[in-house]
Amino acid sequence: MPPFDPHAPTRHTVAGALVMIVIGLLIFIPSGLCTGWMGIMSVAAIFDQPNYPSEGISLLLTALVLGGPFAFGGGAMIWFGVKWLRNRNKSQT
């Protein structure tokens, strides 16, 4: 077995990238839809009751704090998976 070379090029597999994209989609789609819907409804609540905007702002902040990290994480997984596939295709040419 040859010794470990830290400068050796890494091997990117298609299966790893596809798994990352699929898991990212499974996280991103539900959390993005939920966060987006809550955000839209909170903005509608702000415009519907202009005398009490604090309820809508509170709902908007709650949606962003609870759903935002999951939507961001799922989107990041999709982005890294696609980037992984593109780098793999560039290294083969």
KOLFI-551312 format. One record per residue (C-alpha): residue number from 0; x, y, z. Coordinates in Angstrom, 2 decimals, padded with zeros to 5 digits. Layout:
# residues N
{nr=NUM	xx=X	yy=Y	zz=Z}
...
***
This chain:
# residues 93
{nr=0	xx=000.00	yy=000.00	zz=000.00}
{nr=1	xx=001.50	yy=003.37	zz=-001.00}
{nr=2	xx=001.93	yy=006.05	zz=001.66}
{nr=3	xx=-000.69	yy=008.76	zz=002.03}
{nr=4	xx=-000.06	yy=011.76	zz=-000.22}
{nr=5	xx=-001.94	yy=014.89	zz=000.95}
{nr=6	xx=-001.28	yy=016.60	zz=-002.41}
{nr=7	xx=-002.82	yy=013.84	zz=-004.49}
{nr=8	xx=-005.99	yy=014.83	zz=-006.38}
{nr=9	xx=-009.20	yy=013.75	zz=-004.71}
{nr=10	xx=-011.53	yy=011.31	zz=-006.41}
{nr=11	xx=-015.05	yy=012.53	zz=-006.88}
{nr=12	xx=-017.73	yy=009.94	zz=-007.38}
{nr=13	xx=-021.00	yy=010.46	zz=-009.15}
{nr=14	xx=-022.85	yy=008.46	zz=-006.49}
{nr=15	xx=-021.62	yy=010.72	zz=-003.69}
{nr=16	xx=-022.67	yy=013.85	zz=-005.56}
{nr=17	xx=-026.09	yy=012.42	zz=-006.41}
{nr=18	xx=-026.68	yy=011.35	zz=-002.81}
{nr=19	xx=-025.79	yy=014.86	zz=-001.65}
{nr=20	xx=-028.17	yy=016.43	zz=-004.20}
{nr=21	xx=-031.06	yy=014.08	zz=-003.34}
{nr=22	xx=-030.69	yy=014.57	zz=000.42}
{nr=23	xx=-030.38	yy=018.32	zz=-000.14}
{nr=24	xx=-033.61	yy=018.32	zz=-002.16}
{nr=25	xx=-035.39	yy=016.28	zz=000.52}
{nr=26	xx=-034.41	yy=018.91	zz=003.08}
{nr=27	xx=-034.71	yy=022.03	zz=000.92}
{nr=28	xx=-038.12	yy=021.54	zz=-000.70}
{nr=29	xx=-040.28	yy=021.03	zz=002.43}
{nr=30	xx=-038.42	yy=023.52	zz=004.59}
{nr=31	xx=-038.27	yy=026.10	zz=001.81}
{nr=32	xx=-041.97	yy=025.78	zz=001.07}
{nr=33	xx=-042.90	yy=026.02	zz=004.74}
{nr=34	xx=-040.60	yy=028.95	zz=005.44}
{nr=35	xx=-041.73	yy=030.75	zz=002.29}
{nr=36	xx=-045.41	yy=030.23	zz=003.04}
{nr=37	xx=-045.00	yy=031.43	zz=006.62}
{nr=38	xx=-043.06	yy=034.45	zz=005.35}
{nr=39	xx=-045.72	yy=035.34	zz=002.79}
{nr=40	xx=-048.51	yy=034.96	zz=005.35}
{nr=41	xx=-046.67	yy=037.09	zz=007.91}
{nr=42	xx=-046.15	yy=039.89	zz=005.36}
{nr=43	xx=-049.85	yy=039.60	zz=004.48}
{nr=44	xx=-050.68	yy=039.90	zz=008.18}
{nr=45	xx=-048.56	yy=043.04	zz=008.42}
{nr=46	xx=-050.46	yy=044.64	zz=005.52}
{nr=47	xx=-053.81	yy=043.32	zz=006.72}
{nr=48	xx=-053.48	yy=044.82	zz=010.21}
{nr=49	xx=-051.26	yy=047.90	zz=009.88}
{nr=50	xx=-052.12	yy=049.01	zz=013.43}
{nr=51	xx=-050.55	yy=045.82	zz=014.88}
{nr=52	xx=-047.51	yy=044.97	zz=012.73}
{nr=53	xx=-045.71	yy=043.32	zz=015.63}
{nr=54	xx=-047.67	yy=040.08	zz=015.19}
{nr=55	xx=-046.64	yy=039.77	zz=011.55}
{nr=56	xx=-043.04	yy=040.71	zz=012.29}
{nr=57	xx=-042.92	yy=038.16	zz=015.10}
{nr=58	xx=-044.27	yy=035.45	zz=012.79}
{nr=59	xx=-041.79	yy=036.40	zz=010.07}
{nr=60	xx=-038.84	yy=036.24	zz=012.47}
{nr=61	xx=-040.05	yy=032.91	zz=013.83}
{nr=62	xx=-040.28	yy=031.48	zz=010.31}
{nr=63	xx=-036.80	yy=032.72	zz=009.42}
{nr=64	xx=-035.20	yy=031.49	zz=012.63}
{nr=65	xx=-036.83	yy=028.06	zz=012.65}
{nr=66	xx=-036.97	yy=027.29	zz=008.93}
{nr=67	xx=-034.15	yy=029.40	zz=007.52}
{nr=68	xx=-031.22	yy=027.23	zz=008.64}
{nr=69	xx=-032.82	yy=024.08	zz=007.20}
{nr=70	xx=-033.60	yy=025.76	zz=003.88}
{nr=71	xx=-030.06	yy=027.17	zz=003.76}
{nr=72	xx=-028.52	yy=023.81	zz=004.66}
{nr=73	xx=-030.51	yy=021.94	zz=002.03}
{nr=74	xx=-029.67	yy=024.54	zz=-000.59}
{nr=75	xx=-025.99	yy=024.35	zz=000.33}
{nr=76	xx=-026.05	yy=020.57	zz=-000.04}
{nr=77	xx=-027.60	yy=020.89	zz=-003.51}
{nr=78	xx=-025.06	yy=023.54	zz=-004.50}
{nr=79	xx=-022.08	yy=021.50	zz=-003.28}
{nr=80	xx=-023.40	yy=018.36	zz=-005.00}
{nr=81	xx=-023.76	yy=020.17	zz=-008.33}
{nr=82	xx=-020.34	yy=021.78	zz=-007.87}
{nr=83	xx=-018.90	yy=018.35	zz=-007.11}
{nr=84	xx=-020.35	yy=016.95	zz=-010.35}
{nr=85	xx=-019.05	yy=019.88	zz=-012.40}
{nr=86	xx=-015.54	yy=019.56	zz=-010.95}
{nr=87	xx=-015.59	yy=015.86	zz=-011.72}
{nr=88	xx=-016.57	yy=016.52	zz=-015.33}
{nr=89	xx=-013.84	yy=019.17	zz=-015.71}
{nr=90	xx=-011.17	yy=016.85	zz=-014.33}
{nr=91	xx=-012.07	yy=014.10	zz=-016.81}
{nr=92	xx=-011.62	yy=016.29	zz=-019.89}
***
